[in-house]
Amino acid sequence: MDDVSTEVRVGEKIPGKIIAIGEDSVFLNTGTKSDGVVEKAELLDENGEFPYKVGDLLELYVIDTRDGEIRLSKVVSGSRSPELLYDAYQNKIPVEGKVTETCKGGFRVKVLGQNAFCPISQMDINYIEDAEAFVGQTLKFIIERMESGGRNLVVNRRRYLEQLMAEERENYLASVKTGDIVKGRVSRIMPYGAFVELHSWVEGMVHISEISWARVSDISEVLNVGDTLPVKILSIEKTGGKHGGVRISLSARQATEDPWKTVGSRYRPGEKFKGKVTRCLDFGAFVELEPGIEGLVHISEISHTRRVVRVENEVTPGQTVAVMVKSVDPINRRISLSMKDAEGDPWLDLEDRLSVGQIVSGRLESKADFGYFINLAPGITGLVPKSKMATGSDLQTMEKLKTDEQVTVKIVAVNPTERKIELAPANSGDTEDWGKYTKTDSSPGSGLGALGVKLREAMKSGKQDK
């Protein structure tokens, strides 16, 4: 039978399945005649917990094959032989080193009893702002250059991190697929989307259009860095970069139920709700009833009381308004809404409030060639035709009225169906009604009213004096 050293060699990375877990050591089946062994402390996670169980598969480096035993390790550490240092260099096995001080251009690092140099650009993946923060830390490195029998060493932590990233990424991507819903943590927010960390060294992006079923214009209004949320994997695309990068597209909204699927059970025609105006267009205003559910209030459905010419003059984005559901179309994702129906139609009970012959006060709304429009109440406007003005006793007063001035008028006709009210000056009337507004005096001058009476009396008094 061959020696163990002929089956595996120092520096080689080999797979092994855990077959036993001891108090200090973990034993693995390496597929050779000898089992492998690794110190349990090397396999603890960042919380000091042992995350593995019997049957789990690990990949570790061979660091020794003497005495018929395969010693395994995640990294080369401690004070080992120069041969092991050379093997680590040749086979790119990670080694542990302690950062002792900063120096010009980088750091001095103690590696396996030897002094080494690490350029500052190769100490981390990210830009280093505080170099002193690394001093005193024991970290993992790749030996980049080895000269003079190990007395001149250059190490690289960035390359080790990139290898670790690639391994972590590969392992994670092997466990997920397109369509899976996973949890992630928001790591960065940009104007066009949010980056979400799915696993160590694995990040995907949620485009702004995939943040929510609701319309999102500013991501920071709905997400914060550090937020944890479920996301759906839309695609995994290898970019072919130097370090095996991938581009992962994610969706937060597709990880939750589409609210339009059940919209019909929550919104029925005739029901009233409050919503927030999201957009104003020439033809109407969009109102959000809940995140992801918007309806349209057509310009003709904004008000009973005013003729709306510009939507922006009536409502503004962000304003809360009351609306009534007119129709719901889940298939085409449309809801028709009405603000004026939510307020109530002032013409519905008009006949109970106004009657023919009634004298009411109103406000001059506008003048036209054919008559004057008088506003009697919000949403209720009547017309005094020019022909009716002539029947009043004070035509000049009517003609001198200015917009918004108060005037007293008489109800001549009410037609709620056609939304029309005919008005006349309060002192006007047909022949049979004239007695209601004038004195029944048949003597000469009676048609002149009170002024005529006074004038007649003065004339009589003058004749008597003569």
Buried (B, 14 or more C-beta within 10 A) or exposed (E): EEEBBEBBEBBBEBEBBBBEBEEEEBBBBBEBEBBBBBBBEBBEEEEEEEEBEEEBEBEBBBBBBEEEEBBBBBBBBEEBEEEBBBBBBEBBBBBBBBBBEBEEEBBBBBBBEBBBBBBBEBBEEEEBEEBEEBEEEEBBBBBBEBEEEBEEBBBBBBBBBBBBBBEBBEEBBEEBEEEEBBEBBBBEBEEEBBBBBBBEBBBBBBBBEBBBBBBBEEBEEBBEEEBEBBBBBBEBEEEEEEEBEBEBBBBBBBBBEEBBEEBEEBBEEEEEBEBBBBBBEEEBBBBBBBBBBBBBBBBEBBBBBEEBEEBEEBBEEEBEBBBBBBEBEBEEBBBBBBBBBBBEBBBEEBEEEBEEEEEBEBBBBEBEEEBBBBBBBEBBBBBBBEEBBEBBEEEEEBEEBEEEEEBEBBBBEBEBEEBEBBBBBBBBBEEEEEEEBEEEEEEEBBEEEEEBBEEBEEEEEEEEEE
